[in-house]
Amino acid sequence: MMQVMSQPLPMSLPRTPIFPLQSVLFPDGYLQLQIFEPRYLDMVARCHKAGQPFGVVSLLEGGEVRRLDPQADGAFVRERFNEVGTLAHIESLESVQAGLLHLRCRGGQRFRLSRSHCLPHGLWMGEGELLDDDAAVAVPKDLQPAAELLRTLLHNLEQGAAAADLPLQPPYHWGDCAWLSNRWSELLPLPPDARQRLMQLDNPLLRLELVADQLDQLHIRPV
């Protein structure tokens, strides 16, 4: 009798707080935030205490700070965001003063929302599925210049900034297509929709090839 191999089912994303931002968070990327809105102060404190991540999604409409809509009596400006985002794991939390937190997070697993709703005080909650991590794919020889360029950029940045403030943080995986393409996707001057498309790509080699195309278009090459 022939045995049918079943595909692994995606893991579910339980009810999770969602933080819509103007930026795109990539797996293993670093995110620094200043938190002052009441809807996020409580959320961050709860996530930090429980050791749980929150979801970061890229805004399509609305702003990061909740504001009243001048065209609608008593209503807030509409917030709309992409359904694919990345979990943010809190690595450090500093209370600067009453009502102000400095937050440092690292990007974790990507997810796709199937439903989301806004609580009365403005915090979004979402549910859906966790997406598979990128496969480990070695950087091919023809794309090695992208790794060399990033090494050079990091070396130059290290000359004038504190290590904790650098956009690239260890561990470094220079030979991995996913890590290399993600770091370039964060650094290149791309519009938000282009950055979002790169983050959503399931093929890390294709993502790196697209990044290499961008580097060529910008005439960024090894010296």
Secondary structure, DSSP 8 states (H G I E B T S, - for coil): ----------EEEEEEEEEEESS---TT-EEEEEE-SHHHHHHHHHHHHHT--EEEEEEEES-SS--B-TTSTT-B---EE-SEEEEEEEEEEEEEETTEEEEEEEEEEEEEEEEEEE-TTS-EEEEEEE-------B--GGGHHHHHHHHHHHHHHHTTS-GGG-S--SS--TTBHHHHHHHHHHHS---HHHHHHHHH-S-HHHHHHHHHHHHHHTT----
